[in-house]
Amino acid sequence: MNYISTRNKSLNFDFSSIFLRGLAPDGGLFLPSEIKKFSENELNELSKLNYIDLGVEIISEFCVPALNKNKIKLILDEAYSSFDTKNIVEIKKIDNINLLELYHGPTLAFKDIAMQVIGLMYEALNLNKKKINIIVATSGDTGSAAIAALKEKKNINLFVLHPHEKISNIQRKIMTTCDSNNIYNIAVKGNFDDCQKIVKQMFSDEQFREKINMSGVNSINWARIICQVVYYFYAYFQMTSKLNFSVPTGNFGDVYAGYIAKKMGLPIDKLIVATNENDILCRVINSGEYRPSEVKPSLSPSMDIQVASNFERLLFDVLNSDDQKVSKSMKDLNNNGFFKLENDELKKIRENFSAEKINDADTLRIIKDFFINYGFILDPHTATAVGASYKVKNNSKTIVLGTAHPYKFLETIKLAIGKNVDPPKQFSNLSKKIEKFEIVDNKLDDIKKYIIEKIK
Ligand SMILES: *Cc1c(COP(=O)(O)O)cnc(C)c1O
């Protein structure tokens, strides 16, 4: 399988290279040059498989020959052995909501589903055993999932940049109480967009990237996306009617994986983009103007993002794979603070996506109502997707993606229902553990210096 960049179609990388690099050298995102579309017969065959065998069929479409099906099967078996449910994910029917619980992994958020796999892919693909330094920006959940997947791994250091005081206490504790000595937690005095920008700038600095043999596991890494495509298929096969998926959205990685599932032939009606008050994606889908504004802290911190990186991948598609146009849009964004879509481009987006904003007051109300009516506690991110699903009216059933366990957002749950959530067994002694992280200014050079010093 060959990969190109959204900003340069003539680029030609294999899966190993794009996996280890993360971001394309021109600052664009990697995409496969073609995407397999399953026929109805093939879908029928896939529908008979269990989660892991289904994963093997889907993931191998993107990484053969670097990883063959046998190897992928071994990776998935090991990756998901720590999950607390046999099927990896669970679907719960609660009144007329179909909730796809994606938080049965070691850090209680959907990020584990891809990250556990990625951790093992590094071992399988880093053939020269050179030390890899992975830099990741997190809005709260990616960091802990990456730590769980990469701690104690030989030949890997992991640097996690989180926005200082802008994630939940439990999210921070899960990350900073890991005592593996290849893990470095950095609290950046800024917001998630600042953290992500620093990581992208490091990637674009070829000299620095080479010097530290840098890699990345944010959802700009295509491997994240392909692991997430699997649960869209799995959920569809449990329901077997045309579906909407309502997805709590920040960096546009998870819902974009749904779009790839649709391109691969899955009969998806609407992909519902649920946002909090950081509603850039709502605004672009409803008005055609992509214009990031200031990040506002909200009750769903993992979605407090204004620059949704993976949108560039969708843009490449709606601009008919015109890499020059993508480059120009990204330049406009950089220079003028926005770019605008034409009507026919916007139409293509709206055929596949709709978008709804759910503010904090609504989020609290949804959590409370859901608890009173069904005795079920939603985390605040999932609650936005529940709220968004109520607003979309068509003839398809809707699956709501449950992206995190409510325990990670204790304070918010207490605010909503006046009760604590009991810690799941993974985290019963979290409060007694010692935290370790360093607070660093929001300055690229300071953070580069910090990293260089640590890896000496
Ligand atoms: C990361 C995250 C999201 C947003 O996912 P994206 O792929 O960034 O759009 C939503 N909910 C939770 C709990 C998350 O951790």
The ligand as an ORCA input file, in Angstrom:
! r2SCAN-3c Opt
* xyz 0 1
  C     -10.188     12.275     22.299
  C     -11.569     12.245     22.779
  C     -12.650     12.705     22.005
  C     -12.440     13.345     20.642
  O     -11.977     12.456     19.669
  P     -11.297     13.024     18.336
  O     -10.809     11.827     17.611
  O     -10.172     13.918     18.795
  O     -12.335     13.782     17.592
  C     -13.925     12.574     22.499
  N     -14.164     12.036     23.714
  C     -13.156     11.605     24.496
  C     -13.485     11.046     25.836
  C     -11.840     11.680     24.062
  O     -10.843     11.249     24.841
*
